[in-house]
Amino acid sequence: ILASGAFDPPPPFDPGPLPLPTISLGCPATAIAGDAVRITGSTSTPLPVQITVTAPDGTQTSRQVRDVSQAGDPSFATTVEVIQTGTWTVQATAPVQQPATCSIAVTQTPTALTAACGPDPVPPGGAAAVSGVLTPAGEPRSIVLRYVPTGAGQTTVVRTVTTDALGRWSDSGFLPVAQQYDVTASFAGTTPLAASSSAPCRIALPAVTLACPASAIAGARVSVTGTTNVTATPVHLIITAPDGTPTEHDVSARGGTYADDFPVAVAGTWRVGAAAGGAEAPPCLITVTAPPPPPSTTPTSLTITCPQGMVQTGQAVTTSGRLTPAAAGQTITVRYVPTVGQSATVVRATTTDAGGNYADSGFVTQAAQYDVTASFAGNGTLAPSASPTCRFTRS
């Protein structure tokens, strides 16, 4: 006989809660803003499915995508229009099913924008023309054009044009200042299309500048310079003298710059004009004045003493004198000029001492009669002067 309890039955088996089947859900990984994307999935058994869509800004929308009347078909599908760029989240829920989630990265369609300028340069009085294409084409889009002057202190011109069905656009009009403009086109973008900008193109309206000195001295040469964006023709200069006489000539411009110089012979107002390609530079005026009088100098006198009578062969000749008013270090030139025969003139230089005295001593090699003079060329403060002539004879 077995003891009581030796064959007690085991406790009943408890498997615990069974795991819920998971919904199958599929989304495209990426999409373009404005697209209608297809969401698909399935459940383990035909059940009503609720789809909740969360936009990048947090806005949620929900819909039931399958009714219980669709018995026997566990699959489901729906479409979602993704308007905003960013990450969209889609969640599917159903009774007694594990929910499923997928996400969609929504971006804009890249765009490309071109711009072409012409003609270059714009003919005098002509309109500037710019055109281009926005890709991809479609409905009309606004294109903003910016005409930015390359010179300082000028105003940017902004215009707006619209594309046609092929994405083409164009603009034509007059610009306020004769110079160069860098033109860019820009598209601000829309919900499905990304913004884009064109590379710049350049419009050159005929332009010439001119620079002159404000003043000059009669008899001097003056230089004028300038710039131009006209390369097909030279710059034509017209220089009008104070009496109304014009002088015209052409100069070549290299690298967009030119230069010329000319004499202004008389005092008065000189007028200079420059033109190229139908464009004219504002004229410039040069006030020409007479040269100043030479500075005043102090009159001087110069004395001379030379040997009297006959100078013997081998005897040095000494000539001396004085510069008045006295000034030290002034150059005195002494000339020994033979009065007859073929003897050569002898020229020597000496300088004054503090008292204005000078002296020259040397030999004259030829036998002749000599007239001797001394001269002082002046120094800007002291006026020039010359001595009387003295005479001696060398035997």
Stockholm file with secondary structure:
# STOCKHOLM 1.0

chainA/1-395         ILASGAFDPPPPFDPGPLPLPTISLGCPATAIAGDAVRITGSTSTPLPVQITVTAPDGTQTSRQVRDVSQAGDPSFATTVEVIQTGTWTVQATAPVQQPATCSIAVTQTPTALTAACGPDPVPPGGAAAVSGVLTPAGEPRSIVLRYVPTGAGQTTVVRTVTTDALGRWSDSGFLPVAQQYDVTASFAGTTPLAASSSAPCRIALPAVTLACPASAIAGARVSVTGTTNVTATPVHLIITAPDGTPTEHDVSARGGTYADDFPVAVAGTWRVGAAAGGAEAPPCLITVTAPPPPPSTTPTSLTITCPQGMVQTGQAVTTSGRLTPAAAGQTITVRYVPTVGQSATVVRATTTDAGGNYADSGFVTQAAQYDVTASFAGNGTLAPSASPTCRFTRS
#=GR chainA/1-395 SS CCCTTTTCCCCCCCCCCCCCCBCEEECCSEEETTEEEEEEEECSSCCCEEEEEECTTSCEEEEEEECTTSTTCCEEEEEEEECSSEEEEEEEECTTSBCEEEEEEEECBCCEECCEEESSSCCTTCCEEEEEEEESCCSCCEEEEEEEESSTTCCCEEEEEECCTTSEEEEEECCSSSSEEEEEEEECCCSSBCCEECCCEEEECCCBCCBCCSEEETTCEEEEEEEBSCCSSCEEEEEECTTSCEEEEEECCBTTEEEEEEECCSSEEEEEEEEETTEECCCEEEEEECCCCCCCCBCCEECCBCCCSEECTTCCEEEEEEEESCCTTCEEEEEEEESSTTCCCEEEEEECCTTSEEEEEECCCSCSEEEEEEEECCCSSBCCEECCCEEEEEC
#=GC SS_cons         CCCTTTTCCCCCCCCCCCCCCBCEEECCSEEETTEEEEEEEECSSCCCEEEEEECTTSCEEEEEEECTTSTTCCEEEEEEEECSSEEEEEEEECTTSBCEEEEEEEECBCCEECCEEESSSCCTTCCEEEEEEEESCCSCCEEEEEEEESSTTCCCEEEEEECCTTSEEEEEECCSSSSEEEEEEEECCCSSBCCEECCCEEEECCCBCCBCCSEEETTCEEEEEEEBSCCSSCEEEEEECTTSCEEEEEECCBTTEEEEEEECCSSEEEEEEEEETTEECCCEEEEEECCCCCCCCBCCEECCBCCCSEECTTCCEEEEEEEESCCTTCEEEEEEEESSTTCCCEEEEEECCTTSEEEEEECCCSCSEEEEEEEECCCSSBCCEECCCEEEEEC
//
